[in-house]
Amino acid sequence: MSKKSVYVFLFDGFSDWELGYVMPELRKSRLYDLKTFSFDGNSIVSMGGFSIQPDISMGRVDISDMAMLILPGGDAWEEHALGKIVPLVQQVNGANIPIAAICGATVIIADMGFLNDIAHTSNAREYLKAVAPAYKGENNYSESRAVNQANIITASGIAPIEFAREIFKELKLYEDQAIESWYQLFRNGIWIG
């Protein structure tokens, strides 16, 4: 049986540090293939200035092969400059495939109505209300660093460690105790073996 793939969307100006904890663990995993993609498959430059060659273009994303879609933050979400990804996100959500969105990426799923009826988080409740005109989920907003409910993981831009932890749990990347030990190491500098 072939491995499912975790797909990570990359675009010019994406917040590279928000993927800094999750990418190494996914890359070394034997459970999943890790595939990065951009709209056209061409090289992109992250907010931190890293030049990155994605694995594929968005047109080559295969949701029948997808275990999860990861959307990093970046100013382009607030500027509503990434609308071409909406059909793919709708298709992924419709297939009940988990979506993980951090920071500005929560804007698109809020604007699509995905957060209206589930617990979620972002950079702030008022932030979502200001930049996602169709967002109606303020009563379900949580001040938590990361939330996982109904196949949707959301996280604040200041919580890449918690974001990674929720992704690892959802994908069952490791046993629960190993995930907690990993979290304590990176959050608090304590290894609990």
GUTOR-431381 format. One record per residue (C-alpha): x, y, z. Coordinates in steps of 0.2 Angstrom, whole numbers, plus 5000, padded with zeros to 4 digits. Example, Ala and Ser with C-alpha at 12.3 -4.5 7.8 and 13.67 -1.06 7.14 Angstrom:
BEGIN
506249785039506849955036
This chain:
BEGIN
500050005000500750174995500950315008499750455008500450635006500450785016500350935004501051105010500551265000501951384997501851564989502951714988503051795006502451645016502951645034504351515034504551505053502751445055503251285046504951275055504451145067503251035057504251015041505750925048504650795057503550765042505050755031505850615041504250525043504050355036502150365037501850505024502650585009502850775010502450874995502651054993501651154979501451324973500151394960501351364945502651254952503951394950505251454963504551554977505351674990504751655008504551805019506251775027507051775010507251585007507151544989506251374987505851264973504151184976503950994972502451024960501151144954499451154961498751074945499650914950498950904968498050734970496750744983496450554982498350544988498150675002498250645020498150835025498351005017499451135027499251325024500551435031500251615035500851775026500251945021499551885005498051805014497551975021497752055004496551914997497951884984497851694985496051664979496551534966496751414980494951424985494251284974495651164980495251204998493451174995493751014987494950955001493651005014492250925005493250765005493450775024495350785022496150885037496651065034497951145045497951335044499051455054499051645056498451735040497951565032496551565044495851715035495351605019494551465029493551595039493051685024492451525016491351495032492251335038492551415055490751475058490151325068491751245075492951295089494451385081495851515084496851635074497851795078496351875086494451865085494452055079495852015067494651885058493151995059494252135051495052035036493751895033492151985028491051825027491651765045490251735057491151615069491651745083490551645096491651495093493251585094494551515106496051615114497051445113498651445103498051305092496351215090495951055081494051015078493050945063494650905053495251085054496751145063496951325067498351415075498951585080500451655071501451655088501151465090502051365077502551235090500751205095500251205077501551065074500950965089499150965083499650915065500650775073499150715083497950725069499150625058499650505072501450535067502050475084501250395100500450525111501850515124503150545111502150695104502050765122503850745125504250835108503150975113503850995131505650995123505251135110504051235121504951225138506651145135506250995145506350815139505050705147505550525141
